[in-house]
Amino acid sequence: MVKKDPEVIEKAKEEINQSNLIMEYFRKNPKREIKHPEIVDWVVHEYNKRTGKIFRDPDRGIRKLAQQGQLIKISKGIYKYDPDFVNNRKLEDFTPAQKEEIFKRDNYKCVICGRGRADGIEIQADHIKPKELGGKAEIENGQTLCAQHNFQKKYYKQTETGKRMFIRLYELAKKNEDKKLMKFCEDVLEVYEKDNINGHIVWKK
């Protein structure tokens, strides 16, 4: 029997407790749009009071809960807990029968790259309109994606945000004639272009 590292176990417990603490505050304030500073100040103070430890990264904890569908991101730095939304979101998961029907319709192949089970590739049933945006568990709202493209779809918005950030930073460095920072941004943005990531966001030197 493999023994787990005590430090790993302790860290896992800490993360769970921190997530529970964040959700405790949101559950006490259901359907209320809460700004970042309010929740961060409370969880940091409360975590220290209860454990004597420092809550290192509450921002990350809040973002993670939003990504999991436990919280709704209203806008930058504003989140809300809606128990009806959480319950309905779970109802919008595809059933095994629906997944099979979607796979069969798409010939058990990823609709983006064409690879599938015959190639030894894992396929997944994806919501075309995401659940967090109201997407329903309906066959018409489903598509077959390979694990790679499903992952890319979920995190594509983050790469878009990153590219726009580096473009803004590049323009600022150019304005201030900061050649070192300009070169750094150019190197990063050229990687986006080389790998054809977010090509619809145009960047010019």
N, C-alpha and C positions, 0 to 999 in steps of 0.2 A: 504493500500500500504506500503510495507516494505522499509524503508529508508536505503540506503547504508552508511556505515561508511565513512566519508569524508577522513580519512587517507588512507583507502583502495583505494578509487577513485584516490586520489593524487598519490599513489604509482603506480597504474596501468598506469596513464598518464605518469609518469616518465619513466617507463619501455618501453612504446611505443615510447617515444621521444628518449630514448637511443638507441633502436633498429633502429629507423629511421636514427639516426645520424651515426651509424655504416654502415648501408646500403648506406647512402649518399656518404660516402668515397669510398666504393667498386664500386658503380655505376659510380663514376667519373673515376674509374680505371678498366674498364671492361676487363676481360680475362687476368688480370695481377696477377701473384702469389705474394701475399703480406705477408711479415713476420710479426709476432705478434708485435714486438716492434714498428714498423712503424704505424700500425693502432691504437694500444693502446695509443701511445703518442699523436696522432692527436685527437682522440675522447675525451680523458681526458682534453686536452687543450681547445678544441672547446666547449665541454659541459660546462666547467667552465666559458668560455668567454660569452656564450649565456645565461646561467641561473644563474651564480654565485654560483652554487652548485658543489659538488664533485661527479664524476662518480666513484661509489664505486667498481664495479666489471665488467670491460669491458671484461675480459676473459670469464666470464660466458655468457655474452651477445653474444659474437662471437660464442661460442660453441652451444648456443641455436639456433642461426640462421642457423648454419650448420646442426643441427639435424632436423630443419624444412625444409631443402632442399633449403634454400635461398642462401647459400654459399657452395662451394665445398672445403672439406679439402684435400689438396694436400699431406701434411705430417705433422708431429708434428710441430705446431706453424706456419704453412703456409696455407693460405686460398685464394680462388679465387671466383670472381663473374662472372658467365657466363650467360647472359640473355637467350641464346639459350637453355642451360641446364635447367634453371628454367621453361621456357615455355614447353619444351619437357617433363619434369618431371610431370607437371600437366596433360599432355595428356596421361600419362601412368597410370592414375588411372583406376581401373576397373569400368565399367558401371554397373548399377543395374542388367541388363540382364546377364552380365558376372558373377557377384557375384552369382546370382541364379543358373547359370549353374555349377559353381564350387561347391556350396553347395550341389546341387542335385547329382553330380558325387561322392561326398564324403559322401553321405547319411546323410547330415546335422549334421555331427559329426567331432570333432577335430581329425585330423590325428595322433596326438600325444597321447592323453589320452582317446579318444573314447567317450568322453562326448559331448552332443549336445543339440539341441532344445528340444528333448523329455525329457531331464533331467532338463529343465528350465535354460540351460546354454547359454549365449550369444556367438554366433559364428561370426567370421570375415574372410573375404577373404584376404589372405596374399600373397604377392609376394615372391615366393621361392628365386629368385634372386632379391635382393632389387632394388628399382627404382634408388637409388643413385649410384648403381654399373651397371646401364644400363639395369635393368630388365624391360621387356616389359609387357604391359597389355594384355597378352594372356592367354587363358584358361590353356594351358600347364604349364605356369609359376605361376599358382595360386594353393593355397591349403587352406583348411578350418582349422582354428585354433580357439580354445576357447580364450576368452579375456585374460585369465591368461597366456597361452602359447604364444600368440602373443606378449604380453608385455615382457615376458622373452626372446623371440627371439631378440626383438629390443635392449634389454639392456644386453644381454649375454656377448657381447664383453667387456662391462665395468666391469663385474664381473671377466672376464679373466684377464684384466689388473690389477685389484685389487689383485687377487691371486698371480700373478707373482711379483707384487711389494712387497707383504708381504714375499714371499719366498726370494727375494733378500735382504730384510731388515733383515730377520732371519739369513741368511748366514753372513751378515755383523756383526750382533750382536754376532754371534757365534765366528767369527774371532777375535772380540775385547773383547770377554769374558764378554759381557754385559748381565748378566743373567736376569735382570729385563725386558729388551727389548726382549730377547729371549722368555721369558714366555708370554709376550703380543702377539708376533707373533704366537706362538704355539696355544694360545687360539683362535685367529682369524682363523687360518688355520684349526683347528679342527672343527670349525663351518662349513667351506666349506665341509669337509669330512662327517660330521654328516648329513648334508642336501643334500649330493651328488650333489654339485654344481661344475662344471668344473672338473669332475673326471679325464678327459684326461690330465690334468696338474698335474704331479706327484710331490709330496712333501714328503721328508723323513727327520725325525729328525736326 
